Amino acid sequence: MSSLSPLVATLHVAIGGGLGAALRYQTGRAMTQWLGAPIISAFPFATLAVNAVGSLLMGVLAGWLARHGSESSEQLRLLLGVGLLGGFTTFSAFSLEMVLMIERGQFLFASLYAVLSFALGISGLMVGLAIMRIAG
């Protein structure tokens, strides 16, 4: 359990999340400038890159915390894992949770989580779009 107060923990997440969101935005801008808007419009290379890099960094952070973590490393987990990488890409959190379930041998839960995440995410977005299109 964290020794941080809920307010301090939330501030760590908020600061990291703001930085992560800004990095995601700037990554998209840089890739659009590098590859050109027509290419970025045809395929979401920026999102793919952010998800891949964020997942790699989440793996490095999780491995480092598992090896070197202490009670005080909760601040790093909140700032960098939940905040920065969460703001940069929520796919990194999804990837970490999937790998942890697989490593625990929870293959059914991992499969269910993957299918539900994809299905509910896509269908939720479609329903949200439909609601807004109907609302006009």
Buried (B, 14 or more C-beta within 10 A) or exposed (E): EEEBEEEEBEBBBBBBBEBBBEBBBEBBEEBBEEBEEEEBEEEEBBBEBBBBBBBEBBBEBBEEBEEEBEEEBBBBBBBBBBBBBBBBBBBBBBBBBBBEBEEEEBEEBBEEBBEEBEEEEEEEEEEEEEEEEEEE
